[in-house]
Amino acid sequence: MVDHISREQAEAWLDEKVVQGIEHETTDGAAFNLQLQLSRLPLHVIKEETWGPLRVVGECTFDTDRVAALVEDDEDRQELLARLNPILATAPGFYTFLDTEGDPCEFPAVHSILLEHRLYPDGASQQAVMDSVMATAATMRSIQNTAAALRNQAIRTADAEGTEQ
């Protein structure tokens, strides 16, 4: 059982055969913030307080015009939310919809989805950290793939309707 997780310990637990580009990011008020990538997805392992939990954090942004258009259209937005619900329900930890300013919002105003899984010192281990990092990345990839599939479906539908006219 671990009482306190140092930056060095958290970094040693990260399997460098799985994660890449581990960097130390300076964050106001945080004990440490490790930025890393797993399959080109940016993730953070953050510890805000000395005796507090590790936070594994990832953010999926709907920043392309095509994906942002899905969120703006009422019907497409409902379809996207319906497809994302099972992914988000099984994600480790919790999620928050964020607007363009990074503030929590309802889904119609979503610009990104913040995923966060907390590991408390008494349950932290290399296995727990890597499980959390990989599960968060898998959730991010599923969100991206779902949005891309729906976007491509919308494009095909629009093209089909355009050719029929």
MODELLER restraints for C-alpha pairs under 7 A, 6 or more apart:
rsr = mdl.restraints
at = mdl.atoms
rsr.add(forms.Gaussian(group=physical.xy_distance, feature=features.Distance(at['CA:1:A'], at['CA:122:A']), mean=5.41, stdev=0.5))
rsr.add(forms.Gaussian(group=physical.xy_distance, feature=features.Distance(at['CA:2:A'], at['CA:121:A']), mean=5.38, stdev=0.5))
rsr.add(forms.Gaussian(group=physical.xy_distance, feature=features.Distance(at['CA:2:A'], at['CA:122:A']), mean=5.37, stdev=0.5))
rsr.add(forms.Gaussian(group=physical.xy_distance, feature=features.Distance(at['CA:2:A'], at['CA:124:A']), mean=6.72, stdev=0.5))
rsr.add(forms.Gaussian(group=physical.xy_distance, feature=features.Distance(at['CA:3:A'], at['CA:121:A']), mean=5.35, stdev=0.5))
rsr.add(forms.Gaussian(group=physical.xy_distance, feature=features.Distance(at['CA:3:A'], at['CA:122:A']), mean=6.17, stdev=0.5))
rsr.add(forms.Gaussian(group=physical.xy_distance, feature=features.Distance(at['CA:4:A'], at['CA:50:A']), mean=6.97, stdev=0.5))
rsr.add(forms.Gaussian(group=physical.xy_distance, feature=features.Distance(at['CA:4:A'], at['CA:51:A']), mean=5.63, stdev=0.5))
rsr.add(forms.Gaussian(group=physical.xy_distance, feature=features.Distance(at['CA:4:A'], at['CA:121:A']), mean=5.96, stdev=0.5))
rsr.add(forms.Gaussian(group=physical.xy_distance, feature=features.Distance(at['CA:5:A'], at['CA:121:A']), mean=6.51, stdev=0.5))
rsr.add(forms.Gaussian(group=physical.xy_distance, feature=features.Distance(at['CA:7:A'], at['CA:32:A']), mean=6.23, stdev=0.5))
rsr.add(forms.Gaussian(group=physical.xy_distance, feature=features.Distance(at['CA:13:A'], at['CA:126:A']), mean=4.61, stdev=0.5))
rsr.add(forms.Gaussian(group=physical.xy_distance, feature=features.Distance(at['CA:13:A'], at['CA:129:A']), mean=6.99, stdev=0.5))
rsr.add(forms.Gaussian(group=physical.xy_distance, feature=features.Distance(at['CA:14:A'], at['CA:130:A']), mean=6.46, stdev=0.5))
rsr.add(forms.Gaussian(group=physical.xy_distance, feature=features.Distance(at['CA:18:A'], at['CA:38:A']), mean=6.54, stdev=0.5))
rsr.add(forms.Gaussian(group=physical.xy_distance, feature=features.Distance(at['CA:19:A'], at['CA:36:A']), mean=6.52, stdev=0.5))
rsr.add(forms.Gaussian(group=physical.xy_distance, feature=features.Distance(at['CA:19:A'], at['CA:37:A']), mean=5.58, stdev=0.5))
rsr.add(forms.Gaussian(group=physical.xy_distance, feature=features.Distance(at['CA:19:A'], at['CA:38:A']), mean=4.78, stdev=0.5))
rsr.add(forms.Gaussian(group=physical.xy_distance, feature=features.Distance(at['CA:20:A'], at['CA:36:A']), mean=5.94, stdev=0.5))
rsr.add(forms.Gaussian(group=physical.xy_distance, feature=features.Distance(at['CA:20:A'], at['CA:37:A']), mean=5.15, stdev=0.5))
rsr.add(forms.Gaussian(group=physical.xy_distance, feature=features.Distance(at['CA:20:A'], at['CA:38:A']), mean=6.29, stdev=0.5))
rsr.add(forms.Gaussian(group=physical.xy_distance, feature=features.Distance(at['CA:21:A'], at['CA:36:A']), mean=5.32, stdev=0.5))
rsr.add(forms.Gaussian(group=physical.xy_distance, feature=features.Distance(at['CA:21:A'], at['CA:37:A']), mean=6.10, stdev=0.5))
rsr.add(forms.Gaussian(group=physical.xy_distance, feature=features.Distance(at['CA:22:A'], at['CA:34:A']), mean=6.42, stdev=0.5))
rsr.add(forms.Gaussian(group=physical.xy_distance, feature=features.Distance(at['CA:22:A'], at['CA:35:A']), mean=5.62, stdev=0.5))
rsr.add(forms.Gaussian(group=physical.xy_distance, feature=features.Distance(at['CA:22:A'], at['CA:36:A']), mean=4.45, stdev=0.5))
rsr.add(forms.Gaussian(group=physical.xy_distance, feature=features.Distance(at['CA:23:A'], at['CA:34:A']), mean=5.65, stdev=0.5))
rsr.add(forms.Gaussian(group=physical.xy_distance, feature=features.Distance(at['CA:23:A'], at['CA:35:A']), mean=5.14, stdev=0.5))
rsr.add(forms.Gaussian(group=physical.xy_distance, feature=features.Distance(at['CA:23:A'], at['CA:36:A']), mean=6.38, stdev=0.5))
rsr.add(forms.Gaussian(group=physical.xy_distance, feature=features.Distance(at['CA:24:A'], at['CA:33:A']), mean=5.95, stdev=0.5))
rsr.add(forms.Gaussian(group=physical.xy_distance, feature=features.Distance(at['CA:24:A'], at['CA:34:A']), mean=4.86, stdev=0.5))
rsr.add(forms.Gaussian(group=physical.xy_distance, feature=features.Distance(at['CA:24:A'], at['CA:35:A']), mean=6.24, stdev=0.5))
rsr.add(forms.Gaussian(group=physical.xy_distance, feature=features.Distance(at['CA:25:A'], at['CA:33:A']), mean=5.29, stdev=0.5))
rsr.add(forms.Gaussian(group=physical.xy_distance, feature=features.Distance(at['CA:25:A'], at['CA:34:A']), mean=6.04, stdev=0.5))
rsr.add(forms.Gaussian(group=physical.xy_distance, feature=features.Distance(at['CA:25:A'], at['CA:35:A']), mean=6.41, stdev=0.5))
rsr.add(forms.Gaussian(group=physical.xy_distance, feature=features.Distance(at['CA:26:A'], at['CA:33:A']), mean=6.63, stdev=0.5))
rsr.add(forms.Gaussian(group=physical.xy_distance, feature=features.Distance(at['CA:27:A'], at['CA:33:A']), mean=6.58, stdev=0.5))
rsr.add(forms.Gaussian(group=physical.xy_distance, feature=features.Distance(at['CA:29:A'], at['CA:48:A']), mean=6.50, stdev=0.5))
rsr.add(forms.Gaussian(group=physical.xy_distance, feature=features.Distance(at['CA:30:A'], at['CA:47:A']), mean=5.96, stdev=0.5))
rsr.add(forms.Gaussian(group=physical.xy_distance, feature=features.Distance(at['CA:30:A'], at['CA:48:A']), mean=3.93, stdev=0.5))
rsr.add(forms.Gaussian(group=physical.xy_distance, feature=features.Distance(at['CA:30:A'], at['CA:49:A']), mean=6.49, stdev=0.5))
rsr.add(forms.Gaussian(group=physical.xy_distance, feature=features.Distance(at['CA:31:A'], at['CA:47:A']), mean=5.46, stdev=0.5))
rsr.add(forms.Gaussian(group=physical.xy_distance, feature=features.Distance(at['CA:31:A'], at['CA:48:A']), mean=5.07, stdev=0.5))
rsr.add(forms.Gaussian(group=physical.xy_distance, feature=features.Distance(at['CA:31:A'], at['CA:49:A']), mean=5.84, stdev=0.5))
rsr.add(forms.Gaussian(group=physical.xy_distance, feature=features.Distance(at['CA:31:A'], at['CA:50:A']), mean=6.30, stdev=0.5))
rsr.add(forms.Gaussian(group=physical.xy_distance, feature=features.Distance(at['CA:32:A'], at['CA:46:A']), mean=5.80, stdev=0.5))
rsr.add(forms.Gaussian(group=physical.xy_distance, feature=features.Distance(at['CA:32:A'], at['CA:47:A']), mean=5.39, stdev=0.5))
rsr.add(forms.Gaussian(group=physical.xy_distance, feature=features.Distance(at['CA:32:A'], at['CA:48:A']), mean=6.76, stdev=0.5))
rsr.add(forms.Gaussian(group=physical.xy_distance, feature=features.Distance(at['CA:33:A'], at['CA:44:A']), mean=6.48, stdev=0.5))
rsr.add(forms.Gaussian(group=physical.xy_distance, feature=features.Distance(at['CA:33:A'], at['CA:45:A']), mean=5.78, stdev=0.5))
rsr.add(forms.Gaussian(group=physical.xy_distance, feature=features.Distance(at['CA:33:A'], at['CA:46:A']), mean=4.34, stdev=0.5))
rsr.add(forms.Gaussian(group=physical.xy_distance, feature=features.Distance(at['CA:33:A'], at['CA:47:A']), mean=6.44, stdev=0.5))
rsr.add(forms.Gaussian(group=physical.xy_distance, feature=features.Distance(at['CA:34:A'], at['CA:44:A']), mean=5.46, stdev=0.5))
rsr.add(forms.Gaussian(group=physical.xy_distance, feature=features.Distance(at['CA:34:A'], at['CA:45:A']), mean=5.05, stdev=0.5))
rsr.add(forms.Gaussian(group=physical.xy_distance, feature=features.Distance(at['CA:34:A'], at['CA:46:A']), mean=6.23, stdev=0.5))
rsr.add(forms.Gaussian(group=physical.xy_distance, feature=features.Distance(at['CA:35:A'], at['CA:43:A']), mean=5.88, stdev=0.5))
rsr.add(forms.Gaussian(group=physical.xy_distance, feature=features.Distance(at['CA:35:A'], at['CA:44:A']), mean=4.56, stdev=0.5))
rsr.add(forms.Gaussian(group=physical.xy_distance, feature=features.Distance(at['CA:35:A'], at['CA:45:A']), mean=6.59, stdev=0.5))
rsr.add(forms.Gaussian(group=physical.xy_distance, feature=features.Distance(at['CA:36:A'], at['CA:42:A']), mean=5.84, stdev=0.5))
rsr.add(forms.Gaussian(group=physical.xy_distance, feature=features.Distance(at['CA:36:A'], at['CA:43:A']), mean=5.36, stdev=0.5))
rsr.add(forms.Gaussian(group=physical.xy_distance, feature=features.Distance(at['CA:36:A'], at['CA:44:A']), mean=6.15, stdev=0.5))
rsr.add(forms.Gaussian(group=physical.xy_distance, feature=features.Distance(at['CA:37:A'], at['CA:43:A']), mean=5.84, stdev=0.5))
rsr.add(forms.Gaussian(group=physical.xy_distance, feature=features.Distance(at['CA:38:A'], at['CA:137:A']), mean=6.74, stdev=0.5))
rsr.add(forms.Gaussian(group=physical.xy_distance, feature=features.Distance(at['CA:41:A'], at['CA:137:A']), mean=6.65, stdev=0.5))
rsr.add(forms.Gaussian(group=physical.xy_distance, feature=features.Distance(at['CA:42:A'], at['CA:58:A']), mean=6.66, stdev=0.5))
rsr.add(forms.Gaussian(group=physical.xy_distance, feature=features.Distance(at['CA:43:A'], at['CA:57:A']), mean=5.75, stdev=0.5))
rsr.add(forms.Gaussian(group=physical.xy_distance, feature=features.Distance(at['CA:43:A'], at['CA:58:A']), mean=4.83, stdev=0.5))
rsr.add(forms.Gaussian(group=physical.xy_distance, feature=features.Distance(at['CA:44:A'], at['CA:56:A']), mean=5.70, stdev=0.5))
rsr.add(forms.Gaussian(group=physical.xy_distance, feature=features.Distance(at['CA:44:A'], at['CA:57:A']), mean=5.09, stdev=0.5))
rsr.add(forms.Gaussian(group=physical.xy_distance, feature=features.Distance(at['CA:44:A'], at['CA:58:A']), mean=6.52, stdev=0.5))
rsr.add(forms.Gaussian(group=physical.xy_distance, feature=features.Distance(at['CA:45:A'], at['CA:54:A']), mean=6.45, stdev=0.5))
rsr.add(forms.Gaussian(group=physical.xy_distance, feature=features.Distance(at['CA:45:A'], at['CA:55:A']), mean=5.55, stdev=0.5))
rsr.add(forms.Gaussian(group=physical.xy_distance, feature=features.Distance(at['CA:45:A'], at['CA:56:A']), mean=4.64, stdev=0.5))
rsr.add(forms.Gaussian(group=physical.xy_distance, feature=features.Distance(at['CA:45:A'], at['CA:57:A']), mean=6.44, stdev=0.5))
rsr.add(forms.Gaussian(group=physical.xy_distance, feature=features.Distance(at['CA:46:A'], at['CA:54:A']), mean=5.63, stdev=0.5))
rsr.add(forms.Gaussian(group=physical.xy_distance, feature=features.Distance(at['CA:46:A'], at['CA:55:A']), mean=4.98, stdev=0.5))
rsr.add(forms.Gaussian(group=physical.xy_distance, feature=features.Distance(at['CA:46:A'], at['CA:56:A']), mean=6.48, stdev=0.5))
rsr.add(forms.Gaussian(group=physical.xy_distance, feature=features.Distance(at['CA:47:A'], at['CA:53:A']), mean=6.32, stdev=0.5))
rsr.add(forms.Gaussian(group=physical.xy_distance, feature=features.Distance(at['CA:47:A'], at['CA:54:A']), mean=4.90, stdev=0.5))
rsr.add(forms.Gaussian(group=physical.xy_distance, feature=features.Distance(at['CA:47:A'], at['CA:55:A']), mean=6.23, stdev=0.5))
rsr.add(forms.Gaussian(group=physical.xy_distance, feature=features.Distance(at['CA:52:A'], at['CA:120:A']), mean=6.79, stdev=0.5))
rsr.add(forms.Gaussian(group=physical.xy_distance, feature=features.Distance(at['CA:53:A'], at['CA:118:A']), mean=6.00, stdev=0.5))
rsr.add(forms.Gaussian(group=physical.xy_distance, feature=features.Distance(at['CA:53:A'], at['CA:119:A']), mean=5.27, stdev=0.5))
rsr.add(forms.Gaussian(group=physical.xy_distance, feature=features.Distance(at['CA:53:A'], at['CA:120:A']), mean=4.24, stdev=0.5))
rsr.add(forms.Gaussian(group=physical.xy_distance, feature=features.Distance(at['CA:53:A'], at['CA:121:A']), mean=6.04, stdev=0.5))
rsr.add(forms.Gaussian(group=physical.xy_distance, feature=features.Distance(at['CA:54:A'], at['CA:118:A']), mean=5.63, stdev=0.5))
rsr.add(forms.Gaussian(group=physical.xy_distance, feature=features.Distance(at['CA:54:A'], at['CA:119:A']), mean=5.06, stdev=0.5))
rsr.add(forms.Gaussian(group=physical.xy_distance, feature=features.Distance(at['CA:54:A'], at['CA:120:A']), mean=6.36, stdev=0.5))
rsr.add(forms.Gaussian(group=physical.xy_distance, feature=features.Distance(at['CA:55:A'], at['CA:116:A']), mean=6.43, stdev=0.5))
rsr.add(forms.Gaussian(group=physical.xy_distance, feature=features.Distance(at['CA:55:A'], at['CA:117:A']), mean=5.74, stdev=0.5))
rsr.add(forms.Gaussian(group=physical.xy_distance, feature=features.Distance(at['CA:55:A'], at['CA:118:A']), mean=4.60, stdev=0.5))
rsr.add(forms.Gaussian(group=physical.xy_distance, feature=features.Distance(at['CA:55:A'], at['CA:119:A']), mean=6.43, stdev=0.5))
rsr.add(forms.Gaussian(group=physical.xy_distance, feature=features.Distance(at['CA:56:A'], at['CA:116:A']), mean=5.61, stdev=0.5))
rsr.add(forms.Gaussian(group=physical.xy_distance, feature=features.Distance(at['CA:56:A'], at['CA:117:A']), mean=5.18, stdev=0.5))
rsr.add(forms.Gaussian(group=physical.xy_distance, feature=features.Distance(at['CA:56:A'], at['CA:118:A']), mean=6.31, stdev=0.5))
rsr.add(forms.Gaussian(group=physical.xy_distance, feature=features.Distance(at['CA:56:A'], at['CA:132:A']), mean=6.75, stdev=0.5))
rsr.add(forms.Gaussian(group=physical.xy_distance, feature=features.Distance(at['CA:56:A'], at['CA:133:A']), mean=6.34, stdev=0.5))
rsr.add(forms.Gaussian(group=physical.xy_distance, feature=features.Distance(at['CA:57:A'], at['CA:115:A']), mean=5.60, stdev=0.5))
rsr.add(forms.Gaussian(group=physical.xy_distance, feature=features.Distance(at['CA:57:A'], at['CA:116:A']), mean=4.57, stdev=0.5))
rsr.add(forms.Gaussian(group=physical.xy_distance, feature=features.Distance(at['CA:57:A'], at['CA:117:A']), mean=6.65, stdev=0.5))
rsr.add(forms.Gaussian(group=physical.xy_distance, feature=features.Distance(at['CA:58:A'], at['CA:114:A']), mean=5.99, stdev=0.5))
rsr.add(forms.Gaussian(group=physical.xy_distance, feature=features.Distance(at['CA:58:A'], at['CA:115:A']), mean=5.18, stdev=0.5))
rsr.add(forms.Gaussian(group=physical.xy_distance, feature=features.Distance(at['CA:58:A'], at['CA:116:A']), mean=6.67, stdev=0.5))
rsr.add(forms.Gaussian(group=physical.xy_distance, feature=features.Distance(at['CA:58:A'], at['CA:136:A']), mean=6.67, stdev=0.5))
rsr.add(forms.Gaussian(group=physical.xy_distance, feature=features.Distance(at['CA:59:A'], at['CA:112:A']), mean=6.60, stdev=0.5))
rsr.add(forms.Gaussian(group=physical.xy_distance, feature=features.Distance(at['CA:59:A'], at['CA:113:A']), mean=5.58, stdev=0.5))
rsr.add(forms.Gaussian(group=physical.xy_distance, feature=features.Distance(at['CA:59:A'], at['CA:114:A']), mean=4.45, stdev=0.5))
rsr.add(forms.Gaussian(group=physical.xy_distance, feature=features.Distance(at['CA:59:A'], at['CA:115:A']), mean=6.00, stdev=0.5))
rsr.add(forms.Gaussian(group=physical.xy_distance, feature=features.Distance(at['CA:60:A'], at['CA:112:A']), mean=5.32, stdev=0.5))
rsr.add(forms.Gaussian(group=physical.xy_distance, feature=features.Distance(at['CA:60:A'], at['CA:113:A']), mean=5.17, stdev=0.5))
rsr.add(forms.Gaussian(group=physical.xy_distance, feature=features.Distance(at['CA:60:A'], at['CA:114:A']), mean=6.56, stdev=0.5))
rsr.add(forms.Gaussian(group=physical.xy_distance, feature=features.Distance(at['CA:60:A'], at['CA:140:A']), mean=6.09, stdev=0.5))
rsr.add(forms.Gaussian(group=physical.xy_distance, feature=features.Distance(at['CA:61:A'], at['CA:111:A']), mean=5.99, stdev=0.5))
rsr.add(forms.Gaussian(group=physical.xy_distance, feature=features.Distance(at['CA:61:A'], at['CA:112:A']), mean=4.04, stdev=0.5))
rsr.add(forms.Gaussian(group=physical.xy_distance, feature=features.Distance(at['CA:61:A'], at['CA:113:A']), mean=6.47, stdev=0.5))
rsr.add(forms.Gaussian(group=physical.xy_distance, feature=features.Distance(at['CA:62:A'], at['CA:68:A']), mean=5.62, stdev=0.5))
rsr.add(forms.Gaussian(group=physical.xy_distance, feature=features.Distance(at['CA:62:A'], at['CA:111:A']), mean=5.35, stdev=0.5))
rsr.add(forms.Gaussian(group=physical.xy_distance, feature=features.Distance(at['CA:62:A'], at['CA:112:A']), mean=5.57, stdev=0.5))
rsr.add(forms.Gaussian(group=physical.xy_distance, feature=features.Distance(at['CA:63:A'], at['CA:111:A']), mean=6.99, stdev=0.5))
rsr.add(forms.Gaussian(group=physical.xy_distance, feature=features.Distance(at['CA:66:A'], at['CA:151:A']), mean=6.54, stdev=0.5))
rsr.add(forms.Gaussian(group=physical.xy_distance, feature=features.Distance(at['CA:67:A'], at['CA:147:A']), mean=6.62, stdev=0.5))
rsr.add(forms.Gaussian(group=physical.xy_distance, feature=features.Distance(at['CA:67:A'], at['CA:151:A']), mean=6.15, stdev=0.5))
rsr.add(forms.Gaussian(group=physical.xy_distance, feature=features.Distance(at['CA:70:A'], at['CA:76:A']), mean=5.14, stdev=0.5))
rsr.add(forms.Gaussian(group=physical.xy_distance, feature=features.Distance(at['CA:70:A'], at['CA:77:A']), mean=5.55, stdev=0.5))
rsr.add(forms.Gaussian(group=physical.xy_distance, feature=features.Distance(at['CA:70:A'], at['CA:151:A']), mean=6.83, stdev=0.5))
rsr.add(forms.Gaussian(group=physical.xy_distance, feature=features.Distance(at['CA:71:A'], at['CA:77:A']), mean=4.61, stdev=0.5))
rsr.add(forms.Gaussian(group=physical.xy_distance, feature=features.Distance(at['CA:71:A'], at['CA:108:A']), mean=6.57, stdev=0.5))
rsr.add(forms.Gaussian(group=physical.xy_distance, feature=features.Distance(at['CA:80:A'], at['CA:147:A']), mean=6.80, stdev=0.5))
rsr.add(forms.Gaussian(group=physical.xy_distance, feature=features.Distance(at['CA:80:A'], at['CA:150:A']), mean=7.00, stdev=0.5))
rsr.add(forms.Gaussian(group=physical.xy_distance, feature=features.Distance(at['CA:84:A'], at['CA:143:A']), mean=6.62, stdev=0.5))
rsr.add(forms.Gaussian(group=physical.xy_distance, feature=features.Distance(at['CA:87:A'], at['CA:139:A']), mean=6.68, stdev=0.5))
rsr.add(forms.Gaussian(group=physical.xy_distance, feature=features.Distance(at['CA:91:A'], at['CA:136:A']), mean=6.98, stdev=0.5))
rsr.add(forms.Gaussian(group=physical.xy_distance, feature=features.Distance(at['CA:91:A'], at['CA:139:A']), mean=6.08, stdev=0.5))
rsr.add(forms.Gaussian(group=physical.xy_distance, feature=features.Distance(at['CA:92:A'], at['CA:117:A']), mean=5.76, stdev=0.5))
rsr.add(forms.Gaussian(group=physical.xy_distance, feature=features.Distance(at['CA:92:A'], at['CA:135:A']), mean=6.66, stdev=0.5))
rsr.add(forms.Gaussian(group=physical.xy_distance, feature=features.Distance(at['CA:92:A'], at['CA:136:A']), mean=6.67, stdev=0.5))
rsr.add(forms.Gaussian(group=physical.xy_distance, feature=features.Distance(at['CA:93:A'], at['CA:116:A']), mean=5.57, stdev=0.5))
rsr.add(forms.Gaussian(group=physical.xy_distance, feature=features.Distance(at['CA:93:A'], at['CA:117:A']), mean=4.06, stdev=0.5))
rsr.add(forms.Gaussian(group=physical.xy_distance, feature=features.Distance(at['CA:93:A'], at['CA:118:A']), mean=6.59, stdev=0.5))
rsr.add(forms.Gaussian(group=physical.xy_distance, feature=features.Distance(at['CA:94:A'], at['CA:115:A']), mean=5.99, stdev=0.5))
rsr.add(forms.Gaussian(group=physical.xy_distance, feature=features.Distance(at['CA:94:A'], at['CA:116:A']), mean=5.56, stdev=0.5))
rsr.add(forms.Gaussian(group=physical.xy_distance, feature=features.Distance(at['CA:94:A'], at['CA:117:A']), mean=6.49, stdev=0.5))
rsr.add(forms.Gaussian(group=physical.xy_distance, feature=features.Distance(at['CA:95:A'], at['CA:113:A']), mean=6.60, stdev=0.5))
rsr.add(forms.Gaussian(group=physical.xy_distance, feature=features.Distance(at['CA:95:A'], at['CA:114:A']), mean=5.44, stdev=0.5))
rsr.add(forms.Gaussian(group=physical.xy_distance, feature=features.Distance(at['CA:95:A'], at['CA:115:A']), mean=4.50, stdev=0.5))
rsr.add(forms.Gaussian(group=physical.xy_distance, feature=features.Distance(at['CA:95:A'], at['CA:116:A']), mean=6.23, stdev=0.5))
rsr.add(forms.Gaussian(group=physical.xy_distance, feature=features.Distance(at['CA:96:A'], at['CA:104:A']), mean=6.34, stdev=0.5))
rsr.add(forms.Gaussian(group=physical.xy_distance, feature=features.Distance(at['CA:96:A'], at['CA:113:A']), mean=5.70, stdev=0.5))
rsr.add(forms.Gaussian(group=physical.xy_distance, feature=features.Distance(at['CA:96:A'], at['CA:114:A']), mean=5.15, stdev=0.5))
rsr.add(forms.Gaussian(group=physical.xy_distance, feature=features.Distance(at['CA:96:A'], at['CA:115:A']), mean=6.71, stdev=0.5))
rsr.add(forms.Gaussian(group=physical.xy_distance, feature=features.Distance(at['CA:97:A'], at['CA:104:A']), mean=5.60, stdev=0.5))
rsr.add(forms.Gaussian(group=physical.xy_distance, feature=features.Distance(at['CA:97:A'], at['CA:105:A']), mean=5.55, stdev=0.5))
rsr.add(forms.Gaussian(group=physical.xy_distance, feature=features.Distance(at['CA:97:A'], at['CA:106:A']), mean=6.44, stdev=0.5))
rsr.add(forms.Gaussian(group=physical.xy_distance, feature=features.Distance(at['CA:97:A'], at['CA:107:A']), mean=6.30, stdev=0.5))
rsr.add(forms.Gaussian(group=physical.xy_distance, feature=features.Distance(at['CA:97:A'], at['CA:110:A']), mean=5.64, stdev=0.5))
rsr.add(forms.Gaussian(group=physical.xy_distance, feature=features.Distance(at['CA:97:A'], at['CA:112:A']), mean=6.08, stdev=0.5))
rsr.add(forms.Gaussian(group=physical.xy_distance, feature=features.Distance(at['CA:97:A'], at['CA:113:A']), mean=4.69, stdev=0.5))
rsr.add(forms.Gaussian(group=physical.xy_distance, feature=features.Distance(at['CA:97:A'], at['CA:114:A']), mean=6.41, stdev=0.5))
rsr.add(forms.Gaussian(group=physical.xy_distance, feature=features.Distance(at['CA:98:A'], at['CA:104:A']), mean=4.52, stdev=0.5))
rsr.add(forms.Gaussian(group=physical.xy_distance, feature=features.Distance(at['CA:98:A'], at['CA:105:A']), mean=5.40, stdev=0.5))
rsr.add(forms.Gaussian(group=physical.xy_distance, feature=features.Distance(at['CA:98:A'], at['CA:110:A']), mean=5.44, stdev=0.5))
rsr.add(forms.Gaussian(group=physical.xy_distance, feature=features.Distance(at['CA:98:A'], at['CA:111:A']), mean=5.83, stdev=0.5))
rsr.add(forms.Gaussian(group=physical.xy_distance, feature=features.Distance(at['CA:98:A'], at['CA:112:A']), mean=5.23, stdev=0.5))
rsr.add(forms.Gaussian(group=physical.xy_distance, feature=features.Distance(at['CA:98:A'], at['CA:113:A']), mean=5.92, stdev=0.5))
rsr.add(forms.Gaussian(group=physical.xy_distance, feature=features.Distance(at['CA:99:A'], at['CA:105:A']), mean=5.90, stdev=0.5))
rsr.add(forms.Gaussian(group=physical.xy_distance, feature=features.Distance(at['CA:99:A'], at['CA:109:A']), mean=5.74, stdev=0.5))
rsr.add(forms.Gaussian(group=physical.xy_distance, feature=features.Distance(at['CA:99:A'], at['CA:110:A']), mean=4.91, stdev=0.5))
rsr.add(forms.Gaussian(group=physical.xy_distance, feature=features.Distance(at['CA:99:A'], at['CA:111:A']), mean=4.82, stdev=0.5))
rsr.add(forms.Gaussian(group=physical.xy_distance, feature=features.Distance(at['CA:99:A'], at['CA:112:A']), mean=6.65, stdev=0.5))
rsr.add(forms.Gaussian(group=physical.xy_distance, feature=features.Distance(at['CA:100:A'], at['CA:111:A']), mean=5.39, stdev=0.5))
rsr.add(forms.Gaussian(group=physical.xy_distance, feature=features.Distance(at['CA:117:A'], at['CA:132:A']), mean=6.74, stdev=0.5))
